């Protein structure tokens, strides 16, 4: 990973809400003009490592920012800034 790059992870089983969260996260990163790496994690064991019991969830740089809801790209910008 490049220095200064944000690591964005989407935790979920690939449902429609997970896809929407991923799209919102990408839109937020692009609007902010930041470098980012997006990873979708669908493996239940990996999801549980984060302590998330309800998906979808958004993780930024290893920290769970929101779980069990789909924040807007505007909300996600505050997590990335």
C-alpha positions as YAML, in Angstrom:
chain: A
units: angstrom
residues:
- id: 1
  name: UNK
  ca: [0.00, 0.00, 0.00]
- id: 2
  name: UNK
  ca: [1.25, 3.49, -0.88]
- id: 3
  name: UNK
  ca: [1.92, 5.94, 1.96]
- id: 4
  name: UNK
  ca: [-1.06, 8.24, 2.47]
- id: 5
  name: UNK
  ca: [-3.40, 5.81, 0.77]
- id: 6
  name: UNK
  ca: [-6.65, 4.95, 2.56]
- id: 7
  name: UNK
  ca: [-7.54, 1.28, 2.93]
- id: 8
  name: UNK
  ca: [-11.28, 0.86, 2.60]
- id: 9
  name: UNK
  ca: [-12.85, -2.50, 3.38]
- id: 10
  name: UNK
  ca: [-16.46, -3.48, 2.85]
- id: 11
  name: UNK
  ca: [-17.59, -6.34, 5.09]
- id: 12
  name: UNK
  ca: [-20.58, -8.35, 3.92]
- id: 13
  name: UNK
  ca: [-21.78, -11.34, 2.00]
- id: 14
  name: UNK
  ca: [-22.21, -9.50, -1.31]
- id: 15
  name: UNK
  ca: [-25.82, -8.38, -0.93]
- id: 16
  name: UNK
  ca: [-27.30, -5.31, -2.62]
- id: 17
  name: UNK
  ca: [-26.59, -3.17, 0.47]
- id: 18
  name: UNK
  ca: [-22.94, -4.26, 0.38]
- id: 19
  name: UNK
  ca: [-22.69, -3.24, -3.27]
- id: 20
  name: UNK
  ca: [-24.29, 0.14, -2.51]
- id: 21
  name: UNK
  ca: [-21.88, 0.71, 0.38]
- id: 22
  name: UNK
  ca: [-18.92, -0.10, -1.87]
- id: 23
  name: UNK
  ca: [-20.17, 2.30, -4.54]
- id: 24
  name: UNK
  ca: [-20.74, 5.06, -1.96]
- id: 25
  name: UNK
  ca: [-17.26, 4.54, -0.50]
- id: 26
  name: UNK
  ca: [-15.63, 4.72, -3.94]
- id: 27
  name: UNK
  ca: [-17.62, 7.85, -4.80]
- id: 28
  name: UNK
  ca: [-16.57, 9.52, -1.54]
- id: 29
  name: UNK
  ca: [-12.89, 8.71, -2.07]
- id: 30
  name: UNK
  ca: [-13.01, 9.96, -5.65]
- id: 31
  name: UNK
  ca: [-14.82, 13.17, -4.65]
- id: 32
  name: UNK
  ca: [-12.13, 13.83, -2.03]
- id: 33
  name: UNK
  ca: [-9.43, 13.05, -4.59]
- id: 34
  name: UNK
  ca: [-7.63, 10.64, -2.27]
- id: 35
  name: UNK
  ca: [-5.72, 7.51, -3.16]
- id: 36
  name: UNK
  ca: [-7.47, 4.42, -1.88]
- id: 37
  name: UNK
  ca: [-7.53, 0.66, -2.00]
- id: 38
  name: UNK
  ca: [-10.95, -1.01, -1.83]
- id: 39
  name: UNK
  ca: [-11.35, -4.57, -0.62]
- id: 40
  name: UNK
  ca: [-14.60, -6.50, -0.31]
- id: 41
  name: UNK
  ca: [-14.48, -9.08, 2.45]
- id: 42
  name: UNK
  ca: [-17.12, -11.80, 2.21]
- id: 43
  name: UNK
  ca: [-15.47, -14.51, 4.33]
- id: 44
  name: UNK
  ca: [-17.43, -14.80, 7.59]
- id: 45
  name: UNK
  ca: [-14.35, -15.69, 9.63]
- id: 46
  name: UNK
  ca: [-12.52, -12.56, 8.42]
- id: 47
  name: UNK
  ca: [-15.61, -10.43, 9.11]
- id: 48
  name: UNK
  ca: [-15.84, -11.77, 12.66]
- id: 49
  name: UNK
  ca: [-12.23, -10.73, 13.34]
- id: 50
  name: UNK
  ca: [-13.44, -7.13, 13.15]
- id: 51
  name: UNK
  ca: [-16.11, -7.87, 15.78]
- id: 52
  name: UNK
  ca: [-18.90, -7.07, 13.33]
- id: 53
  name: UNK
  ca: [-22.11, -9.00, 13.95]
- id: 54
  name: UNK
  ca: [-24.31, -7.28, 11.38]
- id: 55
  name: UNK
  ca: [-23.35, -6.34, 7.84]
- id: 56
  name: UNK
  ca: [-22.72, -4.42, 5.74]
- id: 57
  name: UNK
  ca: [-19.88, -2.67, 7.51]
- id: 58
  name: UNK
  ca: [-17.33, -0.06, 6.49]
- id: 59
  name: UNK
  ca: [-13.74, -0.29, 7.71]
- id: 60
  name: UNK
  ca: [-11.24, 2.49, 7.08]
- id: 61
  name: UNK
  ca: [-7.57, 1.84, 7.80]
- id: 62
  name: UNK
  ca: [-8.47, -1.13, 10.02]
- id: 63
  name: UNK
  ca: [-11.11, 0.69, 12.11]
- id: 64
  name: UNK
  ca: [-14.81, -0.17, 11.85]
- id: 65
  name: UNK
  ca: [-16.58, 3.10, 11.11]
- id: 66
  name: UNK
  ca: [-20.15, 1.89, 10.65]
- id: 67
  name: UNK
  ca: [-22.00, -1.43, 10.73]
- id: 68
  name: UNK
  ca: [-25.47, -2.65, 9.76]
- id: 69
  name: UNK
  ca: [-26.32, 0.42, 7.68]
- id: 70
  name: UNK
  ca: [-25.37, 2.06, 4.40]
- id: 71
  name: UNK
  ca: [-24.07, 5.59, 4.94]
- id: 72
  name: UNK
  ca: [-24.22, 8.10, 2.09]
- id: 73
  name: UNK
  ca: [-21.06, 9.12, 0.25]
- id: 74
  name: UNK
  ca: [-21.31, 12.45, 2.14]
- id: 75
  name: UNK
  ca: [-21.19, 10.61, 5.48]
- id: 76
  name: UNK
  ca: [-18.34, 8.41, 4.28]
- id: 77
  name: UNK
  ca: [-16.30, 11.50, 3.35]
- id: 78
  name: UNK
  ca: [-16.13, 12.40, 7.04]
- id: 79
  name: UNK
  ca: [-14.67, 8.96, 7.79]
- id: 80
  name: UNK
  ca: [-12.04, 9.37, 5.08]
- id: 81
  name: UNK
  ca: [-11.03, 12.98, 5.77]
...
